[in-house]
Amino acid sequence: MAEPGTSPGTPGSTVVAFPRPAQQVGFDRLELTRILDLYGRMVAAGLWRDYAMNFDKEAASFSAFQRTAERPQARIEKCPALRNRQGMWTLFGESGQVLKRGHELAGVLSPIERRLVKAVES
């Protein structure tokens, strides 16, 4: 800490640096709007009823459930570490299998969009 009468950064003062907490991955406003819009349409169609979000240092995920006590029917994961490889967006199915990977969120959500169109038509 700085001594009384001196400002931090002047000779004779001590500045204490605290380590920054680890950054966590999250969704930006446009991504979250797109995901929640799809979620709302799936709820209106009666296919989903609940959701959960998880934010870690490596990835952020959005899970959608038909019933709260079950496994998620779909999980959308954003992992920026994979941005230059197969894409940072991944869509997982109910059993954990990878349904789609990509660099763009819209492309990864397309299997769910098709399922929604089929459910609305029938």
C-alpha positions as semicolon CSV with decimal commas, in nm:
position;residue;x (nm);y (nm);z (nm)
1;M;0,000;0,000;0,000
2;A;0,110;0,356;-0,050
3;E;0,241;0,542;0,246
4;P;0,036;0,834;0,372
5;G;0,100;1,145;0,169
6;T;0,227;0,959;-0,142
7;S;0,030;0,846;-0,442
8;P;0,059;0,497;-0,590
9;G;0,324;0,475;-0,860
10;T;0,554;0,737;-0,711
11;P;0,899;0,639;-0,585
12;G;0,878;0,506;-0,231
13;S;0,525;0,364;-0,268
14;T;0,432;-0,001;-0,290
15;V;0,152;-0,116;-0,517
16;V;-0,009;-0,447;-0,429
17;A;-0,126;-0,641;-0,734
18;F;-0,404;-0,890;-0,682
19;P;-0,428;-1,180;-0,926
20;R;-0,719;-1,150;-1,167
21;P;-0,980;-1,420;-1,137
22;A;-0,988;-1,669;-1,422
23;Q;-1,206;-1,553;-1,710
24;Q;-1,515;-1,759;-1,781
25;V;-1,671;-1,820;-2,118
26;G;-2,018;-1,678;-2,174
27;F;-2,269;-1,601;-2,446
28;D;-2,287;-1,252;-2,590
29;R;-2,623;-1,077;-2,624
30;L;-2,688;-1,180;-2,985
31;E;-2,599;-1,545;-2,921
32;L;-2,817;-1,564;-2,611
33;T;-3,105;-1,392;-2,792
34;R;-3,086;-1,646;-3,074
35;I;-3,075;-1,942;-2,833
36;L;-3,358;-1,813;-2,612
37;D;-3,571;-1,735;-2,918
38;L;-3,538;-2,097;-3,029
39;Y;-3,607;-2,213;-2,673
40;G;-3,927;-2,005;-2,659
41;R;-4,053;-2,150;-2,987
42;M;-3,976;-2,504;-2,865
43;V;-4,168;-2,433;-2,542
44;A;-4,463;-2,302;-2,743
45;A;-4,459;-2,623;-2,950
46;G;-4,462;-2,828;-2,626
47;L;-4,124;-2,993;-2,686
48;W;-3,918;-2,828;-2,411
49;R;-4,011;-2,712;-2,061
50;D;-3,694;-2,617;-1,877
51;Y;-3,337;-2,506;-1,940
52;A;-3,005;-2,469;-1,762
53;M;-2,692;-2,270;-1,838
54;N;-2,339;-2,351;-1,727
55;F;-2,037;-2,120;-1,754
56;D;-1,682;-2,252;-1,706
57;K;-1,332;-2,137;-1,796
58;E;-1,328;-2,359;-2,106
59;A;-1,689;-2,355;-2,227
60;A;-2,040;-2,217;-2,186
61;S;-2,338;-2,446;-2,237
62;F;-2,715;-2,418;-2,269
63;S;-2,914;-2,734;-2,196
64;A;-3,283;-2,779;-2,281
65;F;-3,504;-3,031;-2,102
66;Q;-3,844;-3,180;-2,174
67;R;-3,876;-3,261;-1,805
68;T;-3,655;-3,123;-1,530
69;A;-3,559;-3,463;-1,385
70;E;-3,436;-3,602;-1,716
71;R;-3,122;-3,565;-1,921
72;P;-3,120;-3,265;-2,153
73;Q;-3,273;-3,325;-2,496
74;A;-3,024;-3,086;-2,649
75;R;-2,711;-2,909;-2,532
76;I;-2,552;-2,618;-2,715
77;E;-2,190;-2,558;-2,618
78;K;-1,959;-2,270;-2,699
79;C;-1,590;-2,359;-2,664
80;P;-1,364;-2,077;-2,794
81;A;-1,054;-2,300;-2,774
82;L;-1,192;-2,492;-3,076
83;R;-1,252;-2,174;-3,281
84;N;-0,967;-2,244;-3,526
85;R;-1,030;-2,617;-3,553
86;Q;-1,376;-2,764;-3,607
87;G;-1,563;-2,458;-3,482
88;M;-1,647;-2,330;-3,136
89;W;-2,017;-2,431;-3,149
90;T;-2,132;-2,788;-3,080
91;L;-2,481;-2,938;-3,060
92;F;-2,509;-3,248;-2,844
93;G;-2,804;-3,489;-2,845
94;E;-2,980;-3,653;-2,552
95;S;-2,724;-3,933;-2,521
96;G;-2,430;-3,695;-2,543
97;Q;-2,353;-3,766;-2,908
98;V;-2,230;-3,479;-3,123
99;L;-2,506;-3,389;-3,368
100;K;-2,342;-3,089;-3,534
101;R;-2,029;-2,874;-3,508
102;G;-1,958;-2,545;-3,672
103;H;-1,820;-2,194;-3,674
104;E;-2,164;-2,027;-3,690
105;L;-2,440;-2,063;-3,430
106;A;-2,719;-2,057;-3,692
107;G;-2,577;-2,360;-3,873
108;V;-2,541;-2,556;-3,552
109;L;-2,901;-2,482;-3,450
110;S;-3,043;-2,594;-3,786
111;P;-3,122;-2,957;-3,680
112;I;-3,335;-2,823;-3,393
113;E;-3,502;-2,572;-3,627
114;R;-3,595;-2,857;-3,866
115;R;-3,734;-3,059;-3,577
116;L;-3,943;-2,761;-3,472
117;V;-4,084;-2,717;-3,824
118;K;-4,181;-3,087;-3,836
119;A;-4,349;-3,065;-3,493
120;V;-4,548;-2,756;-3,591
121;E;-4,661;-2,911;-3,921
122;S;-4,794;-3,229;-3,758
